[in-house]
Amino acid sequence: MPFINTLKRRIDNGEPKDAVLNRELAFDELTTLRAMVPGLKQTIQKCVDVEIVLVKEGGKEGIVIKEDGSEGEIKTELLPSAGSAEPGSPSFAFENIETVAIR
């Protein structure tokens, strides 16, 4: 497990255990991601929608966070990269979605 090996390596190199094992961030990661959405949409002109998914432990499912910060639907089929997300190191994916005009 690469994550555990990285922690072990940091401890072996003399970094204090309480610093290595502390997974708290100095900021609210979800608030920061939500604040980035308007800039992302403005920078990428064809970007129509940004979906933030709060991944549950294990990376198999997550909860969609709506633009107003409320919780939305539960997503059960996440991309494999979702399992690699950890505090301070979110994962992301870009997808092309076809839009169909209904007349």
Residue pairs with C-beta under 8 A, 6 or more apart in sequence:
3 86
7 20
7 21
10 20
11 17
11 20
23 86
23 87
23 88
24 87
25 87
25 88
29 87
29 88
29 90
30 52
30 54
30 65
30 69
33 52
33 90
34 52
34 65
34 67
34 69
37 50
37 52
37 67
40 47
40 50
41 47
41 48
41 50
48 97
48 99
49 97
51 64
52 64
52 65
53 62
53 63
53 64
53 65
53 75
53 78
53 82
54 62
54 63
54 64
54 65
54 71
55 61
55 62
55 78
55 82
55 83
55 85
56 62
56 63
58 83
59 78
59 82
59 83
59 84
59 85
60 76
60 78
60 83
61 74
61 75
61 76
61 78
62 74
62 75
62 78
62 82
63 71
63 72
63 73
63 74
63 75
64 71
64 72
64 73
64 74
64 75
65 71
65 72
66 72
79 93
81 91
81 92
81 93
82 91
84 91
85 91
